[in-house]
Amino acid sequence: MPQIHLDEETVERLDSLRVEDEDYDEIVTELINIYEAQEMTLFHGGDEI
């Protein structure tokens, strides 16, 4: 798995999203899933005319 470096502000924002002892991998995976779901909704939203 690649390593990434986050600035302090980003870490604080991720910390604010943590639920109980959720780790960063779980948070990032959830954010990616939300992004992908929104992207699919926007992509398919214009198909119905």
Secondary structure, 3 states (H helix, E strand, C coil): CCCCCCCHHHHHHHHHHCCCCCCHHHHHHHHHHHHHHHHHHHHHHCCCC
